[in-house]
Amino acid sequence: MNTAPVARPLFILLLVLINLNVSFSQSNFHQEFQLSPEKVSGSAINIDGSLDENVWEYAQKTTPFWESKPNDQALAKTQTTVQVAYDSKYLYVAARIEGRNFVSQTRKRDQGFWNSESFAVILDPMNRRSNGFFFGLSANNVQSDDLLGSVLFKDMTFSWDNKWLSATLVHDRYWTLEMAIPLRILPYTSGNLEWGINFVRPDFNNNQITTWTKVPVNFWPIDLGQTGALVWKEAPARPGKNIAVIPYATGGVIDNIEENKVERKLNAGFDAKYAITPSLNLDLTVNPDFSQIEVDAQQTNLGRFSLYFPERRTFFLENSDIFADYAIPEFMTPFFSRKIGLDDDGNTIPIQFGARLSGNVTPALRIGAMYMQTAANASHPQQNYSAISFNQRVLKRSTIKVYFLNRASKMDDAAKQTEPMLAYGRNAGAEFQFINSSGKLSFTPSLHYSWKEGVKTDNWFYNIQTRYKERNYQFFTDFINVGTRYYADMGFSTRLKTYDMERDTSFQVGFKEWYNRFDYFIRPKKSQINTITLNVWNSHVWNPDHSTNENIMEFTTAVELKNRSNYTFKVNRSNINLQYAFELTDKLIVEKAVYDFTKWSIQYNSSNIKPFYYAVTLGQGGYYGGQILTIKPSFTYRLQPWGNFTIKAEWNQIRMNHTKENILLISPKTEVNFTNNLFWTTFFQYNTQANHFNINSRLQWRYKPMSDFFLVYTDNYFVTPGIHAKNRALVFKLNFWLNL
């Protein structure tokens, strides 16, 4: 099948949508919503949450807050009032938040913000609507912070952490807060008298998210294009240098039961952060250790392609968008940081040192440069990884992005002759991310190349995306064409690599995919229903010879009630031309053939306002010529705010070729928060498909701001034949954040 008839009308459609930009205008929130910070005179503000300093008596107050979600047609049911002040060191934020019976999910930093009674300030000091900061606080003074980017549909990771001060006081019918955000951690120029700013409040009891500006319901409340203006009478002077050193020490005992070997380890290293300019930062790491990072949540794989596991290591999460937001993250992307310091099974490869430079060189030009070196081991030679990326702001909210990646192995000439494909891998590409002034339309074409020894053809892929959203509907379309010999040694692809069971070999097969999705939203004004969502999506994939590889269509109806419970019903139709057999389990082989099957599922999520809430999914239907039955329950009990106890399970029964196979995944998790600084988390995972049972228990004591002591116990077992131990370890880690 020739894809030209597909690509041509798609390209014409994209050009038409681009021209529609002239008809969209953005609400001028910087004129409608303005707030001036008050300069603190006399004694400094005492951060205790009481709002009894003189400056709060005359500092300007915000206008009333508006409801943003689930509707955007009225003022907030319970109001919030915010004031801002500053001195030579800090930007201060004070708020009085109305309500009662406040829900707080946890005492743990960066957890539960959107599911608790909370408040946040969004800051865009450069006022470019492309990069900003998020500082959030729950009613029981749990801090959350993150970096915000221009990508409109990306989840927050809460991976960026810094030292700032806060306090709250809870009263019968309201609560108050004070924040002190160090000016030294914010990028701004002394000549800029207008910053972007907004305030967000998840009002848990009223099932609302309210904002200072009138953020439309089809935008996420943290969207930098929806901010008001923080108008300075005189901008604060730049504070002194921002330098931090974070040394660490770690040690532990590892009992490898399979090999009958016990190891005792001691290690040390450090991270360092240096603000070269107010908006350009250098991060260094020497002998980094990530033993305190929570283990990956295991998944059941019912398909033939690789599963995506998110990055959890803090060093790689901070400012990760400058490298990772190319093409289609989680599906096909040239850069995926888990390729550095981890093998394909998630096992650690020691990193010797690394450096990352990121930030703004000019208000319009953002750069990222990274170098990492991993140590050699029995399976891998020493590797050197380099990455550089440039994001140039153009028009009002659009960006031109280019990158270059390089992986080089330390191999002798003989090894390079034997394994030339392992010697190096290089990638380069460019992307134009167009976002119109209203933020409703985005259009992103990109082109990517790879280089390896002896590879000169089919070493590219291109991608074209368009997204458009209105209050009651949105659609997304994406076309991608991947060459068979495109290699991404530092990237990720779910379907480029293929395994052939008959030949017991892995190889690459290029593909073309056209994906389309449409959502329609119904928001009844007088009903117990908040939103009804009607969704349809289709994915059509072609092989390199233009024959169909698969064609999948899914219809979804979702109903969200005002009490925060929801129902979801899905019907999925799949036509798959399976060209290579794959192994689902030791007993179940899916043979190559053409399959056509339909399956359905229904899901219910109870209201998470209550201390006990649950979700149940039931699915049934065809599966590669057989039948599948899926049951996925989860239960959570919250002892506010100190404890969360969750158990999730997934059971799949597959009947195929006169064979019945049961696949079970059970994942209980307990979180006990003794104080706002002492946490104990235990994660159990029992997975019959992976023949693996894991216990991971972690105690964290934050003995000073951003300084922690961790004690981690890990125990791994085989599930069959009969549960028996693989290995176990007890590890401690101590780090200390030192500002110079």
Secondary structure as UniProt FT lines:
FT   HELIX           4..19
FT   HELIX           20..23
FT   HELIX           29..32
FT   STRAND          34..35
FT   STRAND          38..39
FT   HELIX           55..58
FT   STRAND          66..69
FT   STRAND          80..86
FT   STRAND          90..98
FT   TURN            109..110
FT   HELIX           113..115
FT   STRAND          118..124
FT   TURN            125..126
FT   STRAND          132..138
FT   TURN            139..140
FT   STRAND          143..148
FT   TURN            152..153
FT   STRAND          165..170
FT   STRAND          174..182
FT   HELIX           183..185
FT   TURN            190..191
FT   STRAND          194..203
FT   TURN            204..207
FT   STRAND          208..211
FT   TURN            217..218
FT   TURN            221..222
FT   HELIX           224..226
FT   STRAND          228..231
FT   STRAND          243..256
FT   TURN            257..260
FT   STRAND          261..277
FT   TURN            278..279
FT   STRAND          280..286
FT   TURN            291..292
FT   HELIX           314..317
FT   TURN            318..320
FT   HELIX           321..324
FT   TURN            329..331
FT   STRAND          332..333
FT   HELIX           337..339
FT   TURN            344..345
FT   STRAND          351..360
FT   STRAND          365..374
FT   STRAND          383..394
FT   TURN            395..397
FT   STRAND          398..409
FT   HELIX           413..418
FT   HELIX           420..422
FT   STRAND          424..435
FT   TURN            437..438
FT   STRAND          441..452
FT   TURN            453..454
FT   STRAND          460..469
FT   STRAND          473..482
FT   TURN            484..485
FT   TURN            489..490
FT   STRAND          492..493
FT   STRAND          497..500
FT   TURN            501..504
FT   STRAND          505..508
FT   STRAND          511..522
FT   STRAND          529..542
FT   TURN            544..545
FT   STRAND          548..561
FT   TURN            562..563
FT   STRAND          566..578
FT   STRAND          582..583
FT   STRAND          589..590
FT   STRAND          593..605
FT   TURN            608..609
FT   STRAND          612..623
FT   TURN            624..625
FT   STRAND          626..639
FT   TURN            640..642
FT   STRAND          643..656
FT   TURN            657..658
FT   STRAND          659..673
FT   STRAND          678..687
FT   TURN            688..691
FT   STRAND          692..704
FT   TURN            705..706
FT   STRAND          707..718
FT   TURN            720..721
FT   STRAND          724..735
FT   STRAND          738..739
//
